[in-house]
């Protein structure tokens, strides 16, 4: 995880449109939950730390992604 932002590889371990079972590990400043898949950060609105949820990835950026509850 600590080298994630130095990693120039642009292939994310998640794909837009795919679903994943994740645990919300943290909260972003804006209040969205943060989940990780292979260390890759996914922001998930309407969740809180400790939630075990199924999400659908809606948008993938180079260093993070956005998801929604399914």
C-alpha positions as CSV (number, residue, x, y, z in Angstrom):
1,X,0.0,0.0,0.0
2,X,2.7,2.5,0.9
3,X,4.1,2.5,-2.7
4,X,0.7,2.8,-4.4
5,X,1.2,6.5,-5.4
6,X,4.7,5.8,-6.8
7,X,3.3,3.0,-8.9
8,X,3.1,4.3,-12.5
9,X,1.2,1.3,-13.7
10,X,-2.2,2.4,-15.0
11,X,-4.0,-0.9,-14.8
12,X,-6.4,-0.8,-11.8
13,X,-7.3,-4.1,-10.1
14,X,-11.0,-3.2,-10.6
15,X,-13.2,-2.5,-13.6
16,X,-16.1,-0.1,-14.1
17,X,-19.4,-2.0,-14.2
18,X,-18.0,-5.0,-12.1
19,X,-19.3,-5.8,-8.6
20,X,-17.1,-6.6,-5.6
21,X,-17.7,-7.7,-2.0
22,X,-15.7,-5.2,0.2
23,X,-15.4,-4.0,3.8
24,X,-15.4,-0.3,4.4
25,X,-12.1,0.4,6.2
26,X,-12.0,4.2,6.5
27,X,-13.9,7.4,6.0
28,X,-12.9,10.2,3.5
29,X,-13.0,13.8,4.4
30,X,-16.3,14.2,2.4
31,X,-17.8,11.4,4.4
32,X,-17.7,8.7,1.8
33,X,-16.6,5.2,3.0
34,X,-13.3,3.9,1.7
35,X,-12.9,0.3,0.6
36,X,-9.8,-1.3,-0.9
37,X,-9.4,-4.0,-3.5
38,X,-5.7,-5.2,-3.6
39,X,-4.8,-1.9,-1.9
40,X,-6.6,0.2,-4.5
41,X,-8.9,2.8,-3.0
42,X,-12.6,2.9,-3.8
43,X,-14.8,5.6,-2.5
44,X,-18.3,4.4,-1.6
45,X,-21.0,7.0,-0.5
46,X,-23.6,6.1,2.1
47,X,-21.4,3.7,4.0
48,X,-19.5,3.7,7.3
49,X,-16.5,2.0,8.7
50,X,-17.1,-1.7,9.3
51,X,-19.8,-2.1,6.7
52,X,-19.5,-5.3,4.7
53,X,-21.2,-4.5,1.4
54,X,-21.4,-5.4,-2.3
55,X,-20.5,-2.5,-4.5
56,X,-20.6,-1.8,-8.2
57,X,-17.6,0.2,-9.5
58,X,-19.0,3.3,-11.4
59,X,-15.8,5.1,-12.4
60,X,-12.1,4.1,-12.4
61,X,-9.3,6.7,-12.2
62,X,-5.6,6.1,-12.2
63,X,-5.2,6.0,-8.4
64,X,-8.7,5.4,-7.1
65,X,-12.2,4.5,-8.1
66,X,-15.8,5.3,-7.2
67,X,-18.5,2.7,-6.4
68,X,-22.1,2.5,-5.3
69,X,-24.0,0.1,-3.2
70,X,-25.8,-2.6,-5.0
